[in-house]
Amino acid sequence: MTYNWGFVGASGIANAMAKDFALAGLNIGAVASRDLARAQTFANNHGIATAYGDYQQLVNDPTIDTIYVSTLNHLHKEHALLAINAGKHVLVEKPFTMNAHEALEIQAGAKANNVMAMEAMWTRFLPSHLELQEVIESKELGEIRLLTASHNQLLTHVERLQNPDLGGGAMLDLGIYPLSFAYRILGKPSAIHANGQLTDRGVDEWAAVSLEYETGAGALLTTCMSAAGSTTAEIIGTKARVELDGPFYNNVAWRIIGPDDNLIREYTPEQRGRGMQHQALHFEESLSKGLKESPILPLGESVEIMKAMDSIRLQVGVPQK
């Protein structure tokens, strides 16, 4: 079956997504923005037939099967539920929501309307990360003892990241990557510890997070939006370790290295676009199988990740709303 997508939001990340959709032969039937001229420009740039200046018009379009939401963080819940209540399947840009309560609302709405909803954590679906997951599950590394991941960028010029009302802060936009990566590899932790620094506007400038697991494993995650730094990651097991090139959340090469620093093997992925099409292809495949949740990133896991995000931001001192 061919699915016809509607894009809610004509953002920068939607532009990247549309380019990758074209590479994969996926269909975008319409785009909506609160600024009709912006939507029309986006449609012209990507060969999209219909542009709307109203999100409700888009979700009510009977030719559209699936909605991709890429609006600002604080609007994700509102626009996801708009699509869900119109009977559309929905792929929601990360961070999934502002908090766990909102994530639970989307989960409940999707179940009530019998539609599929998924967080657009595109890293999960990249060929390099799918291959890495096979390595983890095969126990080639032995028992995982430690995972480290860092995502730091100089983004002080981006106003929305400084604004608490728009879902600003390092954790929601940058820290979500190492956090979701840790959940993918190690699962839900038994304890979460975090510290950090707030900006004068009350959003988290940086955060350092420690996750503890009942297996005795641990994860050390850092994120910062006021200085550029490493975006690499490492998974350390009792038999071997994996070192991922940076940015680790992209479709990057990685190496398995033995305890004596001997190279066991290296994986180098084929590059095709940025790689954002893979999550959409997985979404369509899941729908074609009659699934209402992704087996790679089920809604329950996105909810748990948002619960962890709430805990981290609370410990760092971000004012709770």
N, C-alpha and C positions, 0 to 999 in steps of 0.2 A: 504494500500500500504506500502511496505517496502522501506525505503530510504537508500541509500548507501552514507555514509559520507566520505569526504576527509579532512584530517587535514593539514592545512598549518602552519607549525611550529611544532617542537618537544620540546616545552618548558616545564617548570615545571608545569604550569597550564594546559597544554595539557595532561600531564601525569595524573593529578588529574581527568581531564575530561574523559580520556579514561577508567580509573578505574570505574567511575560512569556509563559510557556508558555500560560497561560489566554487571553491576548490573541490568540495565534496559533492557538488551537484544537489545541494539541499535547496528547497524552495521557500523563499520569503514572499508572501503575498501582499503584505501591508506593513506599514510602519506608522506609529503615532507619536506625536510630541504635543505638549501644550502650546508650542509655537508651530503653527501650520507651515510657515515658510521653512522652518528647520526640518520638519518632516519631509517636505517636498524636495529639499536639497538632498537629504539622505536617500530618499527614494530614487532620485535622478542619478546619484552617484553609484547606486548598487542595482539599478535596473528593476526596481520594485514597482509594481503596477499601481498601488494605491497608497496615498498618504492621508492621514487623518490629523486633525488638530484637537482631537478629543479621544481620550483613552477608552471611554465607554463605547464610542462608535466602533473602535477596533475590536473589542472583545465581543461585541454584538454582531460582527460581520460573519454571516453563515458560511463563508468560504474558508474561514480560518479555523484550523484544528487545534493548533498549539501556540502558546504565547511564551515569548522570552522577555523577561523583565530585567531591565538594566538601568532603572532610575536610581536616584540617590538612596543611600542606605535607609534613611528614615521613612522612605515610601515603599519599601519592598513588600511589607505586609499588606498595605492598602491595595497595591496594584496586583499582587498575587491573588488576593481574595476577590478582586474585581473580575479577574479571569476565571477563577474557580467557580464563582457564583454564576458565571455565564456559561458554565459547562465546558470550559476549555482546559486542556492539560497545560501545565505551566512549569517552565524552567526559570528559576529565580537566581539572579546573580548573587555571588557571595559578597559580603557576609549574608547568609540566608535572611536574617532579620536583625533587629536592634537588640533583641534579648530572647530568652527562652520562652517567655509567655507568648510573644508574637509567633514564634516558631510552632508552638502548640496549637495556636489558632489556625495556622495554615494546614497543619496536619489534620486537625479535626474537619476543616472545610473540605479538604481533598477527599477525605473518607465519606463525608456526607453527600458529596456531589459525584462520587464514583469516578474521579479523574486522577490522573497521575501528576504528582508534584515532585520536583527534585531541585536540590541546590546546585547551582552551576559552578561547582568546584572542579574546574576543567582539568586540573592536575591529575586527579584520580583516574582519568580516562586516557591519558597519554600513553602511547606504546611503550615508552621507556619505564613508566611507572607500573604498567601492567606486567611487564617483564620482571621488574624488581619485586613485585608482589609474589610472583611465582618462586623467586629465589627465597624469599622469606618463608613461604609456606612449605618449601621443600626441605627446610632446616639446613640448607647449605652453609648458613652462617653459624649453625649451632643454636644455642639459646641466646636470644637478644638480651644484652645486659644494659646497654646505653644507646640512646638516640640523641643526637644534637642537630639543631637546625636554627638558622638565623636569617632574618629578612630585615634589612636596614636600607632605607633610601632617604635622600635629601629632598623632602617634599614640603618644606616650609612655605613655598610659594603657592601651594594648592589651598585655596580658601576653605573649601568644604571640609578638608581634614582638620582644620583649626576650629571649626564651628561645632559645638556640642549638639546643637539642635538638628544638624544635618547628619549626625552619626559619625562625627570626626574622631580622631585619635589613631594611634599606631595599631592597636590590636585589631580593630574591626577591619581595617583595610589591608594591613601587612601581616600582622600576627596571626591572622586566620590561616595563612598558608602553613607555617610550621605546626600550628595547633592541629589542623586537619590531617597533616602528614603523620603526626604522632599517633592520632586516633586510628589512622589506616593501618599503621605498622603494629602498634602495641595495644590498641583498643582503649576502653574507658579506664582511666586511672582510679586508684583507690584514694589518692590525696593530691591536692593541688596547692602549690605555694607560689606566691607572686609578689614582686615588689617593682617599683618603678617611679617615674617622675611625671607630674602633671605640668601642663603649660599654664600660663596665667589666665587662660580662658577655660581651664578645667577639663581638658581632654588629655589622654595619656600620650606623652611625648615618647617615652620608651617603657618597655617592660621586660623583665626577666622572669621566666616561669620554670618551675620544677614540677614534674609529674612523677608520682610514685605508683608502682604497680604491685599487686599481690604476689606476682612471680619473682619479685626482687629486682625487676628491671626499673630503669628510670629514664626520663627524657629531660633535656635542658634546652629551652627555647628562648630566643631573644628577638626583639623587634624594636626598631627605632625609626622615627620619621623626620628627625632633624639632622641626620648625618648618614652619609652613604657608607656601606660596609659590606662585609661578606654576606653572600646569599647561598652559601654551600650547606651541605648536610652530610651526616655520617651516621651509619648504623653499625654498632659494634656488637659482634656475637662471640661466643666462646670458641668457635672454629675459625672465623674469618670476619672481616668487616667490609662494608661497602662505603666508598667515598663517591658522592655525587658532585658533579661539576655545578657551578653556579650559572644562572639562578636555578637552584635545585627544583623549583616548582615548574620549570619548563621541560620540554622534551629533550633532556640532556643526556650526555654520556655518563656512565658510572663504571667503577672498577671494583672487583672483588679482590681483596688483598689478604694474604695469610698472616699468621702471627709473627712471622719472621720478615714481614714487609715484602714478601714475594708476591708478584702479580699472578693471580690465579686465572683471571680472565677479565675482559673488558667488553662492555656493551656500548655500541655507538648507534643511535637511532637514525633512521631516515627522516630528514626534515621536509615537511610540506606545510607551508604557512606557519602560523604561530602554534597551531595545534588545537584551537578551540572547537573545531568541528567534531572532534572525537566524542565529546560529551553529548552533542546533539544526535550523532549517529547512534550512540548507545541509547539515548532517550527514545528514538524512533524504533530501534530494535526491541526495546522493552515493551513499547506499545503494541508492536506487531505480534508479540507473544501473549498479549492480553494482560500484561503486568500493570499494576498500579503503583509499584515502587521499584526503584533501582536496586538490583542485587549488589551493586558496588557501593552505592551511597544511599541507603534507605533513609526515609524521613526520620525515623527514630534516632539514627546516628546524628543527623543534622541538629535535632533537638538537643541531644546530649552535648554536642560541641558548643551549642549556644549556652547551655547551662554552665559549661566550663568557662566560656567567655565571660559570662556574668560574674562568676566567682573571681576570675582574674582581675577584671576591671574594678570590682568592689574592693579587692585587696590593695590594688594600686591607688585607690582613692577617688575613682571617677564617681561624681555624684549620680545617684540612682534616681530614675524617674518612674 
